[in-house]
Amino acid sequence: MNDDMISYPELPEAAIGSGMGTVVTSGVHWLRMPLFSNSAAINCWALEDDGGWTIVDSGLHDEPTETAWSAWAAGEARQAGAARFRDAYAP
């Protein structure tokens, strides 16, 4: 593969667990959720689709992560007019 054909844009990293996302491209938000291990954060993704959002790699089911997702849902997602959320791993 020719690395000259791959482009990695310089994107600002939101603070871990802040509930703020970085818009990667239209309809794709990158969020960083806290972890308790050697890695400080997990990369999570919110994909806009049909008036809602699909959440990919939502992070741990703990209070700091739930607080961060709630902040994102009340802020950036609501401003975008989100009507529903779906975890990509939920049945």
PDB file of N, CA, C and O in Angstrom:
ATOM      1  N   MET A   1       0.846  -1.186   0.000  1.00  0.00           N
ATOM      2  CA  MET A   1       0.000   0.000   0.000  1.00  0.00           C
ATOM      3  C   MET A   1       0.882   1.237   0.000  1.00  0.00           C
ATOM      4  O   MET A   1       1.897   1.287   0.694  1.00  0.00           O
ATOM      5  N   ASN A   2       0.498   2.213  -0.765  1.00  0.00           N
ATOM      6  CA  ASN A   2       1.255   3.448  -0.878  1.00  0.00           C
ATOM      7  C   ASN A   2       0.784   4.436   0.182  1.00  0.00           C
ATOM      8  O   ASN A   2      -0.345   4.921   0.115  1.00  0.00           O
ATOM      9  N   ASP A   3       1.638   4.742   1.164  1.00  0.00           N
ATOM     10  CA  ASP A   3       1.275   5.663   2.250  1.00  0.00           C
ATOM     11  C   ASP A   3       1.014   7.079   1.775  1.00  0.00           C
ATOM     12  O   ASP A   3       0.385   7.860   2.490  1.00  0.00           O
ATOM     13  N   ASP A   4       1.484   7.431   0.580  1.00  0.00           N
ATOM     14  CA  ASP A   4       1.240   8.778   0.049  1.00  0.00           C
ATOM     15  C   ASP A   4      -0.240   8.996  -0.259  1.00  0.00           C
ATOM     16  O   ASP A   4      -0.677  10.138  -0.403  1.00  0.00           O
ATOM     17  N   MET A   5      -1.014   7.921  -0.362  1.00  0.00           N
ATOM     18  CA  MET A   5      -2.420   8.038  -0.708  1.00  0.00           C
ATOM     19  C   MET A   5      -3.318   8.155   0.521  1.00  0.00           C
ATOM     20  O   MET A   5      -4.515   8.411   0.390  1.00  0.00           O
ATOM     21  N   ILE A   6      -2.755   7.972   1.707  1.00  0.00           N
ATOM     22  CA  ILE A   6      -3.538   8.034   2.937  1.00  0.00           C
ATOM     23  C   ILE A   6      -3.350   9.406   3.565  1.00  0.00           C
ATOM     24  O   ILE A   6      -2.226   9.895   3.682  1.00  0.00           O
ATOM     25  N   SER A   7      -4.442  10.019   3.965  1.00  0.00           N
ATOM     26  CA  SER A   7      -4.382  11.337   4.583  1.00  0.00           C
ATOM     27  C   SER A   7      -4.939  11.255   5.996  1.00  0.00           C
ATOM     28  O   SER A   7      -6.055  10.777   6.200  1.00  0.00           O
ATOM     29  N   TYR A   8      -4.171  11.717   6.965  1.00  0.00           N
ATOM     30  CA  TYR A   8      -4.606  11.757   8.353  1.00  0.00           C
ATOM     31  C   TYR A   8      -4.698  13.217   8.776  1.00  0.00           C
ATOM     32  O   TYR A   8      -3.675  13.848   9.042  1.00  0.00           O
ATOM     33  N   PRO A   9      -5.908  13.760   8.841  1.00  0.00           N
ATOM     34  CA  PRO A   9      -6.033  15.178   9.185  1.00  0.00           C
ATOM     35  C   PRO A   9      -5.625  15.444  10.633  1.00  0.00           C
ATOM     36  O   PRO A   9      -5.778  14.586  11.502  1.00  0.00           O
ATOM     37  N   GLU A  10      -5.116  16.614  10.869  1.00  0.00           N
ATOM     38  CA  GLU A  10      -4.798  17.060  12.222  1.00  0.00           C
ATOM     39  C   GLU A  10      -6.109  17.431  12.905  1.00  0.00           C
ATOM     40  O   GLU A  10      -6.766  18.392  12.504  1.00  0.00           O
ATOM     41  N   LEU A  11      -6.492  16.684  13.926  1.00  0.00           N
ATOM     42  CA  LEU A  11      -7.739  16.938  14.636  1.00  0.00           C
ATOM     43  C   LEU A  11      -7.442  17.248  16.096  1.00  0.00           C
ATOM     44  O   LEU A  11      -6.594  16.599  16.708  1.00  0.00           O
ATOM     45  N   PRO A  12      -8.127  18.227  16.652  1.00  0.00           N
ATOM     46  CA  PRO A  12      -7.947  18.497  18.085  1.00  0.00           C
ATOM     47  C   PRO A  12      -8.552  17.365  18.906  1.00  0.00           C
ATOM     48  O   PRO A  12      -9.631  16.871  18.579  1.00  0.00           O
ATOM     49  N   GLU A  13      -7.877  16.957  19.953  1.00  0.00           N
ATOM     50  CA  GLU A  13      -8.393  15.902  20.819  1.00  0.00           C
ATOM     51  C   GLU A  13      -9.199  16.522  21.952  1.00  0.00           C
ATOM     52  O   GLU A  13      -8.701  17.379  22.683  1.00  0.00           O
ATOM     53  N   ALA A  14     -10.441  16.086  22.091  1.00  0.00           N
ATOM     54  CA  ALA A  14     -11.260  16.538  23.210  1.00  0.00           C
ATOM     55  C   ALA A  14     -10.702  15.939  24.495  1.00  0.00           C
ATOM     56  O   ALA A  14     -10.099  14.865  24.482  1.00  0.00           O
ATOM     57  N   ALA A  15     -10.907  16.634  25.588  1.00  0.00           N
ATOM     58  CA  ALA A  15     -10.449  16.129  26.883  1.00  0.00           C
ATOM     59  C   ALA A  15     -11.160  14.822  27.204  1.00  0.00           C
ATOM     60  O   ALA A  15     -12.351  14.672  26.928  1.00  0.00           O
ATOM     61  N   ILE A  16     -10.441  13.892  27.778  1.00  0.00           N
ATOM     62  CA  ILE A  16     -11.008  12.584  28.122  1.00  0.00           C
ATOM     63  C   ILE A  16     -12.168  12.761  29.091  1.00  0.00           C
ATOM     64  O   ILE A  16     -12.028  13.395  30.137  1.00  0.00           O
ATOM     65  N   GLY A  17     -13.322  12.190  28.728  1.00  0.00           N
ATOM     66  CA  GLY A  17     -14.488  12.225  29.589  1.00  0.00           C
ATOM     67  C   GLY A  17     -15.192  13.565  29.684  1.00  0.00           C
ATOM     68  O   GLY A  17     -16.022  13.778  30.568  1.00  0.00           O
ATOM     69  N   SER A  18     -14.857  14.475  28.764  1.00  0.00           N
ATOM     70  CA  SER A  18     -15.445  15.819  28.828  1.00  0.00           C
ATOM     71  C   SER A  18     -16.864  15.874  28.263  1.00  0.00           C
ATOM     72  O   SER A  18     -17.604  16.819  28.535  1.00  0.00           O
ATOM     73  N   GLY A  19     -17.243  14.864  27.478  1.00  0.00           N
ATOM     74  CA  GLY A  19     -18.543  14.917  26.815  1.00  0.00           C
ATOM     75  C   GLY A  19     -18.515  15.783  25.572  1.00  0.00           C
ATOM     76  O   GLY A  19     -19.558  16.059  24.979  1.00  0.00           O
ATOM     77  N   MET A  20     -17.335  16.211  25.178  1.00  0.00           N
ATOM     78  CA  MET A  20     -17.173  16.989  23.952  1.00  0.00           C
ATOM     79  C   MET A  20     -16.571  16.080  22.894  1.00  0.00           C
ATOM     80  O   MET A  20     -15.677  15.284  23.182  1.00  0.00           O
ATOM     81  N   GLY A  21     -17.059  16.201  21.683  1.00  0.00           N
ATOM     82  CA  GLY A  21     -16.552  15.384  20.595  1.00  0.00           C
ATOM     83  C   GLY A  21     -15.772  16.216  19.604  1.00  0.00           C
ATOM     84  O   GLY A  21     -15.811  17.446  19.633  1.00  0.00           O
ATOM     85  N   THR A  22     -15.067  15.537  18.733  1.00  0.00           N
ATOM     86  CA  THR A  22     -14.365  16.169  17.628  1.00  0.00           C
ATOM     87  C   THR A  22     -15.040  15.691  16.353  1.00  0.00           C
ATOM     88  O   THR A  22     -15.174  14.487  16.133  1.00  0.00           O
ATOM     89  N   VAL A  23     -15.465  16.627  15.510  1.00  0.00           N
ATOM     90  CA  VAL A  23     -16.088  16.261  14.249  1.00  0.00           C
ATOM     91  C   VAL A  23     -14.979  15.819  13.298  1.00  0.00           C
ATOM     92  O   VAL A  23     -14.103  16.605  12.938  1.00  0.00           O
ATOM     93  N   VAL A  24     -15.031  14.544  12.897  1.00  0.00           N
ATOM     94  CA  VAL A  24     -14.038  14.001  11.978  1.00  0.00           C
ATOM     95  C   VAL A  24     -14.425  14.357  10.547  1.00  0.00           C
ATOM     96  O   VAL A  24     -13.589  14.778   9.746  1.00  0.00           O
ATOM     97  N   THR A  25     -15.690  14.182  10.248  1.00  0.00           N
ATOM     98  CA  THR A  25     -16.286  14.570   8.978  1.00  0.00           C
ATOM     99  C   THR A  25     -17.783  14.689   9.247  1.00  0.00           C
ATOM    100  O   THR A  25     -18.240  14.351  10.339  1.00  0.00           O
ATOM    101  N   SER A  26     -18.529  15.148   8.299  1.00  0.00           N
ATOM    102  CA  SER A  26     -19.959  15.328   8.504  1.00  0.00           C
ATOM    103  C   SER A  26     -20.612  14.039   9.000  1.00  0.00           C
ATOM    104  O   SER A  26     -20.530  13.004   8.339  1.00  0.00           O
ATOM    105  N   GLY A  27     -21.262  14.104  10.168  1.00  0.00           N
ATOM    106  CA  GLY A  27     -21.979  12.970  10.713  1.00  0.00           C
ATOM    107  C   GLY A  27     -21.134  11.973  11.487  1.00  0.00           C
ATOM    108  O   GLY A  27     -21.649  10.944  11.923  1.00  0.00           O
ATOM    109  N   VAL A  28     -19.837  12.256  11.670  1.00  0.00           N
ATOM    110  CA  VAL A  28     -18.952  11.357  12.413  1.00  0.00           C
ATOM    111  C   VAL A  28     -18.255  12.163  13.512  1.00  0.00           C
ATOM    112  O   VAL A  28     -17.477  13.077  13.239  1.00  0.00           O
ATOM    113  N   HIS A  29     -18.558  11.794  14.770  1.00  0.00           N
ATOM    114  CA  HIS A  29     -17.944  12.458  15.923  1.00  0.00           C
ATOM    115  C   HIS A  29     -17.050  11.472  16.664  1.00  0.00           C
ATOM    116  O   HIS A  29     -17.411  10.311  16.853  1.00  0.00           O
ATOM    117  N   TRP A  30     -15.893  11.945  17.076  1.00  0.00           N
ATOM    118  CA  TRP A  30     -14.919  11.143  17.822  1.00  0.00           C
ATOM    119  C   TRP A  30     -14.921  11.644  19.259  1.00  0.00           C
ATOM    120  O   TRP A  30     -14.710  12.832  19.503  1.00  0.00           O
ATOM    121  N   LEU A  31     -15.154  10.758  20.201  1.00  0.00           N
ATOM    122  CA  LEU A  31     -15.143  11.109  21.623  1.00  0.00           C
ATOM    123  C   LEU A  31     -14.137  10.220  22.325  1.00  0.00           C
ATOM    124  O   LEU A  31     -13.834   9.123  21.857  1.00  0.00           O
ATOM    125  N   ARG A  32     -13.620  10.692  23.449  1.00  0.00           N
ATOM    126  CA  ARG A  32     -12.645   9.936  24.231  1.00  0.00           C
ATOM    127  C   ARG A  32     -13.223   9.692  25.615  1.00  0.00           C
ATOM    128  O   ARG A  32     -13.474  10.634  26.367  1.00  0.00           O
ATOM    129  N   MET A  33     -13.435   8.422  25.949  1.00  0.00           N
ATOM    130  CA  MET A  33     -14.023   8.058  27.239  1.00  0.00           C
ATOM    131  C   MET A  33     -12.952   7.478  28.154  1.00  0.00           C
ATOM    132  O   MET A  33     -12.024   6.815  27.690  1.00  0.00           O
ATOM    133  N   PRO A  34     -13.083   7.731  29.461  1.00  0.00           N
ATOM    134  CA  PRO A  34     -12.048   7.311  30.408  1.00  0.00           C
ATOM    135  C   PRO A  34     -11.970   5.795  30.586  1.00  0.00           C
ATOM    136  O   PRO A  34     -12.968   5.082  30.479  1.00  0.00           O
ATOM    137  N   LEU A  35     -10.758   5.334  30.859  1.00  0.00           N
ATOM    138  CA  LEU A  35     -10.502   3.945  31.227  1.00  0.00           C
ATOM    139  C   LEU A  35      -9.763   3.943  32.558  1.00  0.00           C
ATOM    140  O   LEU A  35      -9.243   4.973  32.985  1.00  0.00           O
ATOM    141  N   PHE A  36      -9.717   2.800  33.206  1.00  0.00           N
ATOM    142  CA  PHE A  36      -9.030   2.711  34.492  1.00  0.00           C
ATOM    143  C   PHE A  36      -7.729   1.933  34.381  1.00  0.00           C
ATOM    144  O   PHE A  36      -7.091   1.652  35.396  1.00  0.00           O
ATOM    145  N   SER A  37      -7.320   1.577  33.156  1.00  0.00           N
ATOM    146  CA  SER A  37      -6.126   0.758  32.961  1.00  0.00           C
ATOM    147  C   SER A  37      -4.947   1.634  32.549  1.00  0.00           C
ATOM    148  O   SER A  37      -4.977   2.851  32.735  1.00  0.00           O
ATOM    149  N   ASN A  38      -3.915   1.016  31.990  1.00  0.00           N
ATOM    150  CA  ASN A  38      -2.740   1.765  31.537  1.00  0.00           C
ATOM    151  C   ASN A  38      -3.085   2.744  30.420  1.00  0.00           C
ATOM    152  O   ASN A  38      -2.432   3.777  30.271  1.00  0.00           O
ATOM    153  N   SER A  39      -4.102   2.421  29.642  1.00  0.00           N
ATOM    154  CA  SER A  39      -4.566   3.352  28.619  1.00  0.00           C
ATOM    155  C   SER A  39      -5.476   4.373  29.282  1.00  0.00           C
ATOM    156  O   SER A  39      -6.352   4.013  30.069  1.00  0.00           O
ATOM    157  N   ALA A  40      -5.276   5.622  28.972  1.00  0.00           N
ATOM    158  CA  ALA A  40      -6.069   6.670  29.609  1.00  0.00           C
ATOM    159  C   ALA A  40      -7.491   6.761  29.052  1.00  0.00           C
ATOM    160  O   ALA A  40      -8.412   7.182  29.753  1.00  0.00           O
ATOM    161  N   ALA A  41      -7.666   6.363  27.786  1.00  0.00           N
ATOM    162  CA  ALA A  41      -8.979   6.564  27.165  1.00  0.00           C
ATOM    163  C   ALA A  41      -9.235   5.523  26.091  1.00  0.00           C
ATOM    164  O   ALA A  41      -8.315   4.887  25.575  1.00  0.00           O
ATOM    165  N   ILE A  42     -10.520   5.368  25.768  1.00  0.00           N
ATOM    166  CA  ILE A  42     -10.932   4.560  24.622  1.00  0.00           C
ATOM    167  C   ILE A  42     -11.552   5.509  23.600  1.00  0.00           C
ATOM    168  O   ILE A  42     -12.271   6.440  23.962  1.00  0.00           O
ATOM    169  N   ASN A  43     -11.269   5.269  22.339  1.00  0.00           N
ATOM    170  CA  ASN A  43     -11.855   6.077  21.275  1.00  0.00           C
ATOM    171  C   ASN A  43     -13.266   5.568  21.013  1.00  0.00           C
ATOM    172  O   ASN A  43     -13.467   4.381  20.756  1.00  0.00           O
ATOM    173  N   CYS A  44     -14.225   6.456  21.079  1.00  0.00           N
ATOM    174  CA  CYS A  44     -15.629   6.130  20.835  1.00  0.00           C
ATOM    175  C   CYS A  44     -16.110   6.947  19.646  1.00  0.00           C
ATOM    176  O   CYS A  44     -15.571   8.013  19.351  1.00  0.00           O
ATOM    177  N   TRP A  45     -17.113   6.444  18.977  1.00  0.00           N
ATOM    178  CA  TRP A  45     -17.603   7.074  17.752  1.00  0.00           C
ATOM    179  C   TRP A  45     -19.111   7.235  17.801  1.00  0.00           C
ATOM    180  O   TRP A  45     -19.827   6.334  18.239  1.00  0.00           O
ATOM    181  N   ALA A  46     -19.586   8.377  17.352  1.00  0.00           N
ATOM    182  CA  ALA A  46     -21.011   8.645  17.210  1.00  0.00           C
ATOM    183  C   ALA A  46     -21.262   8.922  15.727  1.00  0.00           C
ATOM    184  O   ALA A  46     -20.717   9.868  15.158  1.00  0.00           O
ATOM    185  N   LEU A  47     -22.092   8.084  15.117  1.00  0.00           N
ATOM    186  CA  LEU A  47     -22.374   8.180  13.690  1.00  0.00           C
ATOM    187  C   LEU A  47     -23.820   8.631  13.492  1.00  0.00           C
ATOM    188  O   LEU A  47     -24.755   7.958  13.925  1.00  0.00           O
ATOM    189  N   GLU A  48     -23.988   9.762  12.843  1.00  0.00           N
ATOM    190  CA  GLU A  48     -25.327  10.315  12.619  1.00  0.00           C
ATOM    191  C   GLU A  48     -26.017   9.539  11.506  1.00  0.00           C
ATOM    192  O   GLU A  48     -25.443   9.304  10.443  1.00  0.00           O
ATOM    193  N   ASP A  49     -27.281   9.139  11.775  1.00  0.00           N
ATOM    194  CA  ASP A  49     -28.030   8.418  10.746  1.00  0.00           C
ATOM    195  C   ASP A  49     -29.528   8.589  10.954  1.00  0.00           C
ATOM    196  O   ASP A  49     -30.030   8.351  12.053  1.00  0.00           O
ATOM    197  N   ASP A  50     -30.232   8.988   9.936  1.00  0.00           N
ATOM    198  CA  ASP A  50     -31.694   9.082   9.934  1.00  0.00           C
ATOM    199  C   ASP A  50     -32.281   9.736  11.178  1.00  0.00           C
ATOM    200  O   ASP A  50     -33.176   9.169  11.805  1.00  0.00           O
ATOM    201  N   GLY A  51     -31.803  10.897  11.539  1.00  0.00           N
ATOM    202  CA  GLY A  51     -32.359  11.635  12.665  1.00  0.00           C
ATOM    203  C   GLY A  51     -31.924  11.147  14.029  1.00  0.00           C
ATOM    204  O   GLY A  51     -32.507  11.545  15.038  1.00  0.00           O
ATOM    205  N   GLY A  52     -30.922  10.301  14.086  1.00  0.00           N
ATOM    206  CA  GLY A  52     -30.427   9.787  15.359  1.00  0.00           C
ATOM    207  C   GLY A  52     -28.940   9.515  15.296  1.00  0.00           C
ATOM    208  O   GLY A  52     -28.249   9.985  14.393  1.00  0.00           O
ATOM    209  N   TRP A  53     -28.460   8.766  16.245  1.00  0.00           N
ATOM    210  CA  TRP A  53     -27.033   8.460  16.333  1.00  0.00           C
ATOM    211  C   TRP A  53     -26.840   6.988  16.632  1.00  0.00           C
ATOM    212  O   TRP A  53     -27.590   6.399  17.410  1.00  0.00           O
ATOM    213  N   THR A  54     -25.836   6.398  16.015  1.00  0.00           N
ATOM    214  CA  THR A  54     -25.385   5.062  16.370  1.00  0.00           C
ATOM    215  C   THR A  54     -24.055   5.240  17.088  1.00  0.00           C
ATOM    216  O   THR A  54     -23.142   5.887  16.575  1.00  0.00           O
ATOM    217  N   ILE A  55     -23.954   4.662  18.272  1.00  0.00           N
ATOM    218  CA  ILE A  55     -22.762   4.795  19.100  1.00  0.00           C
ATOM    219  C   ILE A  55     -21.923   3.537  18.925  1.00  0.00           C
ATOM    220  O   ILE A  55     -22.431   2.428  19.094  1.00  0.00           O
ATOM    221  N   VAL A  56     -20.656   3.692  18.591  1.00  0.00           N
ATOM    222  CA  VAL A  56     -19.742   2.578  18.393  1.00  0.00           C
ATOM    223  C   VAL A  56     -18.630   2.671  19.428  1.00  0.00           C
ATOM    224  O   VAL A  56     -18.064   3.742  19.645  1.00  0.00           O
ATOM    225  N   ASP A  57     -18.318   1.545  20.068  1.00  0.00           N
ATOM    226  CA  ASP A  57     -17.322   1.507  21.149  1.00  0.00           C
ATOM    227  C   ASP A  57     -17.672   2.540  22.211  1.00  0.00           C
ATOM    228  O   ASP A  57     -16.964   3.532  22.386  1.00  0.00           O
ATOM    229  N   SER A  58     -18.755   2.301  22.906  1.00  0.00           N
ATOM    230  CA  SER A  58     -19.293   3.300  23.833  1.00  0.00           C
ATOM    231  C   SER A  58     -18.504   3.442  25.124  1.00  0.00           C
ATOM    232  O   SER A  58     -18.805   4.326  25.927  1.00  0.00           O
ATOM    233  N   GLY A  59     -17.515   2.607  25.345  1.00  0.00           N
ATOM    234  CA  GLY A  59     -16.714   2.722  26.555  1.00  0.00           C
ATOM    235  C   GLY A  59     -17.266   1.847  27.667  1.00  0.00           C
ATOM    236  O   GLY A  59     -18.135   1.004  27.444  1.00  0.00           O
ATOM    237  N   LEU A  60     -16.749   2.061  28.860  1.00  0.00           N
ATOM    238  CA  LEU A  60     -17.146   1.264  30.015  1.00  0.00           C
ATOM    239  C   LEU A  60     -18.519   1.681  30.528  1.00  0.00           C
ATOM    240  O   LEU A  60     -18.953   2.813  30.318  1.00  0.00           O
ATOM    241  N   HIS A  61     -19.186   0.771  31.193  1.00  0.00           N
ATOM    242  CA  HIS A  61     -20.458   1.089  31.832  1.00  0.00           C
ATOM    243  C   HIS A  61     -20.153   1.485  33.275  1.00  0.00           C
ATOM    244  O   HIS A  61     -20.319   0.698  34.207  1.00  0.00           O
ATOM    245  N   ASP A  62     -19.699   2.736  33.428  1.00  0.00           N
ATOM    246  CA  ASP A  62     -19.387   3.254  34.763  1.00  0.00           C
ATOM    247  C   ASP A  62     -19.825   4.715  34.840  1.00  0.00           C
ATOM    248  O   ASP A  62     -20.188   5.316  33.829  1.00  0.00           O
ATOM    249  N   GLU A  63     -19.790   5.272  36.027  1.00  0.00           N
ATOM    250  CA  GLU A  63     -20.314   6.627  36.235  1.00  0.00           C
ATOM    251  C   GLU A  63     -19.592   7.693  35.408  1.00  0.00           C
ATOM    252  O   GLU A  63     -20.270   8.518  34.796  1.00  0.00           O
ATOM    253  N   PRO A  64     -18.245   7.726  35.354  1.00  0.00           N
ATOM    254  CA  PRO A  64     -17.597   8.764  34.547  1.00  0.00           C
ATOM    255  C   PRO A  64     -17.976   8.702  33.064  1.00  0.00           C
ATOM    256  O   PRO A  64     -18.152   9.739  32.425  1.00  0.00           O
ATOM    257  N   THR A  65     -18.099   7.499  32.523  1.00  0.00           N
ATOM    258  CA  THR A  65     -18.451   7.356  31.111  1.00  0.00           C
ATOM    259  C   THR A  65     -19.908   7.734  30.871  1.00  0.00           C
ATOM    260  O   THR A  65     -20.216   8.413  29.891  1.00  0.00           O
ATOM    261  N   GLU A  66     -20.801   7.305  31.748  1.00  0.00           N
ATOM    262  CA  GLU A  66     -22.205   7.679  31.614  1.00  0.00           C
ATOM    263  C   GLU A  66     -22.382   9.195  31.705  1.00  0.00           C
ATOM    264  O   GLU A  66     -23.180   9.772  30.967  1.00  0.00           O
ATOM    265  N   THR A  67     -21.647   9.833  32.599  1.00  0.00           N
ATOM    266  CA  THR A  67     -21.717  11.288  32.748  1.00  0.00           C
ATOM    267  C   THR A  67     -21.244  11.979  31.468  1.00  0.00           C
ATOM    268  O   THR A  67     -21.854  12.949  31.017  1.00  0.00           O
ATOM    269  N   ALA A  68     -20.153  11.471  30.888  1.00  0.00           N
ATOM    270  CA  ALA A  68     -19.623  12.068  29.657  1.00  0.00           C
ATOM    271  C   ALA A  68     -20.604  11.898  28.501  1.00  0.00           C
ATOM    272  O   ALA A  68     -20.825  12.843  27.745  1.00  0.00           O
ATOM    273  N   TRP A  69     -21.203  10.700  28.347  1.00  0.00           N
ATOM    274  CA  TRP A  69     -22.170  10.499  27.269  1.00  0.00           C
ATOM    275  C   TRP A  69     -23.404  11.371  27.475  1.00  0.00           C
ATOM    276  O   TRP A  69     -23.943  11.911  26.509  1.00  0.00           O
ATOM    277  N   SER A  70     -23.857  11.515  28.709  1.00  0.00           N
ATOM    278  CA  SER A  70     -25.020  12.370  28.995  1.00  0.00           C
ATOM    279  C   SER A  70     -24.725  13.813  28.613  1.00  0.00           C
ATOM    280  O   SER A  70     -25.583  14.501  28.060  1.00  0.00           O
ATOM    281  N   ALA A  71     -23.516  14.270  28.907  1.00  0.00           N
ATOM    282  CA  ALA A  71     -23.127  15.646  28.548  1.00  0.00           C
ATOM    283  C   ALA A  71     -23.112  15.813  27.029  1.00  0.00           C
ATOM    284  O   ALA A  71     -23.570  16.831  26.510  1.00  0.00           O
ATOM    285  N   TRP A  72     -22.590  14.821  26.322  1.00  0.00           N
ATOM    286  CA  TRP A  72     -22.549  14.896  24.870  1.00  0.00           C
ATOM    287  C   TRP A  72     -23.966  14.892  24.288  1.00  0.00           C
ATOM    288  O   TRP A  72     -24.275  15.669  23.385  1.00  0.00           O
ATOM    289  N   ALA A  73     -24.825  14.008  24.814  1.00  0.00           N
ATOM    290  CA  ALA A  73     -26.204  13.917  24.319  1.00  0.00           C
ATOM    291  C   ALA A  73     -26.974  15.208  24.556  1.00  0.00           C
ATOM    292  O   ALA A  73     -27.782  15.611  23.720  1.00  0.00           O
ATOM    293  N   ALA A  74     -26.728  15.858  25.690  1.00  0.00           N
ATOM    294  CA  ALA A  74     -27.429  17.103  26.019  1.00  0.00           C
ATOM    295  C   ALA A  74     -26.857  18.296  25.265  1.00  0.00           C
ATOM    296  O   ALA A  74     -27.526  19.318  25.117  1.00  0.00           O
ATOM    297  N   GLY A  75     -25.636  18.172  24.793  1.00  0.00           N
ATOM    298  CA  GLY A  75     -24.975  19.285  24.116  1.00  0.00           C
ATOM    299  C   GLY A  75     -24.928  19.105  22.609  1.00  0.00           C
ATOM    300  O   GLY A  75     -25.866  19.468  21.899  1.00  0.00           O
ATOM    301  N   GLU A  76     -23.828  18.540  22.129  1.00  0.00           N
ATOM    302  CA  GLU A  76     -23.587  18.417  20.689  1.00  0.00           C
ATOM    303  C   GLU A  76     -24.674  17.633  19.958  1.00  0.00           C
ATOM    304  O   GLU A  76     -25.116  18.047  18.886  1.00  0.00           O
ATOM    305  N   ALA A  77     -25.107  16.513  20.519  1.00  0.00           N
ATOM    306  CA  ALA A  77     -26.112  15.695  19.839  1.00  0.00           C
ATOM    307  C   ALA A  77     -27.453  16.409  19.760  1.00  0.00           C
ATOM    308  O   ALA A  77     -28.123  16.365  18.728  1.00  0.00           O
ATOM    309  N   ARG A  78     -27.846  17.064  20.839  1.00  0.00           N
ATOM    310  CA  ARG A  78     -29.126  17.786  20.837  1.00  0.00           C
ATOM    311  C   ARG A  78     -29.084  18.947  19.842  1.00  0.00           C
ATOM    312  O   ARG A  78     -30.068  19.215  19.154  1.00  0.00           O
ATOM    313  N   GLN A  79     -27.949  19.630  19.770  1.00  0.00           N
ATOM    314  CA  GLN A  79     -27.820  20.739  18.820  1.00  0.00           C
ATOM    315  C   GLN A  79     -27.947  20.261  17.382  1.00  0.00           C
ATOM    316  O   GLN A  79     -28.403  21.001  16.510  1.00  0.00           O
ATOM    317  N   ALA A  80     -27.541  19.017  17.139  1.00  0.00           N
ATOM    318  CA  ALA A  80     -27.648  18.446  15.793  1.00  0.00           C
ATOM    319  C   ALA A  80     -29.047  17.896  15.518  1.00  0.00           C
ATOM    320  O   ALA A  80     -29.318  17.416  14.417  1.00  0.00           O
ATOM    321  N   GLY A  81     -29.943  17.963  16.516  1.00  0.00           N
ATOM    322  CA  GLY A  81     -31.318  17.524  16.326  1.00  0.00           C
ATOM    323  C   GLY A  81     -31.521  16.029  16.490  1.00  0.00           C
ATOM    324  O   GLY A  81     -32.437  15.459  15.898  1.00  0.00           O
ATOM    325  N   ALA A  82     -30.683  15.390  17.281  1.00  0.00           N
ATOM    326  CA  ALA A  82     -30.796  13.943  17.465  1.00  0.00           C
ATOM    327  C   ALA A  82     -32.103  13.580  18.146  1.00  0.00           C
ATOM    328  O   ALA A  82     -32.508  14.215  19.120  1.00  0.00           O
ATOM    329  N   ALA A  83     -32.751  12.563  17.629  1.00  0.00           N
ATOM    330  CA  ALA A  83     -34.009  12.105  18.193  1.00  0.00           C
ATOM    331  C   ALA A  83     -33.856  10.773  18.911  1.00  0.00           C
ATOM    332  O   ALA A  83     -34.683  10.436  19.758  1.00  0.00           O
ATOM    333  N   ARG A  84     -32.817  10.005  18.592  1.00  0.00           N
ATOM    334  CA  ARG A  84     -32.642   8.691  19.209  1.00  0.00           C
ATOM    335  C   ARG A  84     -31.172   8.320  19.224  1.00  0.00           C
ATOM    336  O   ARG A  84     -30.361   8.888  18.492  1.00  0.00           O
ATOM    337  N   PHE A  85     -30.846   7.353  20.072  1.00  0.00           N
ATOM    338  CA  PHE A  85     -29.488   6.819  20.173  1.00  0.00           C
ATOM    339  C   PHE A  85     -29.565   5.303  20.143  1.00  0.00           C
ATOM    340  O   PHE A  85     -30.509   4.712  20.669  1.00  0.00           O
ATOM    341  N   ARG A  86     -28.575   4.677  19.529  1.00  0.00           N
ATOM    342  CA  ARG A  86     -28.516   3.223  19.468  1.00  0.00           C
ATOM    343  C   ARG A  86     -27.067   2.795  19.629  1.00  0.00           C
ATOM    344  O   ARG A  86     -26.189   3.253  18.897  1.00  0.00           O
ATOM    345  N   ASP A  87     -26.824   1.919  20.587  1.00  0.00           N
ATOM    346  CA  ASP A  87     -25.490   1.363  20.779  1.00  0.00           C
ATOM    347  C   ASP A  87     -25.294   0.277  19.726  1.00  0.00           C
ATOM    348  O   ASP A  87     -26.122  -0.627  19.610  1.00  0.00           O
ATOM    349  N   ALA A  88     -24.227   0.354  18.968  1.00  0.00           N
ATOM    350  CA  ALA A  88     -23.988  -0.598  17.889  1.00  0.00           C
ATOM    351  C   ALA A  88     -23.846  -2.027  18.403  1.00  0.00           C
ATOM    352  O   ALA A  88     -24.033  -2.970  17.634  1.00  0.00           O
ATOM    353  N   TYR A  89     -23.520  -2.212  19.676  1.00  0.00           N
ATOM    354  CA  TYR A  89     -23.336  -3.542  20.229  1.00  0.00           C
ATOM    355  C   TYR A  89     -24.577  -4.062  20.963  1.00  0.00           C
ATOM    356  O   TYR A  89     -24.596  -5.209  21.410  1.00  0.00           O
ATOM    357  N   ALA A  90     -25.593  -3.237  21.087  1.00  0.00           N
ATOM    358  CA  ALA A  90     -26.816  -3.663  21.792  1.00  0.00           C
ATOM    359  C   ALA A  90     -27.622  -4.592  20.884  1.00  0.00           C
ATOM    360  O   ALA A  90     -27.615  -4.443  19.662  1.00  0.00           O
ATOM    361  N   PRO A  91     -28.316  -5.551  21.498  1.00  0.00           N
ATOM    362  CA  PRO A  91     -29.138  -6.480  20.680  1.00  0.00           C
ATOM    363  C   PRO A  91     -30.327  -5.776  20.041  1.00  0.00           C
ATOM    364  O   PRO A  91     -31.109  -6.407  19.329  1.00  0.00           O
TER     365      PRO A  91
END
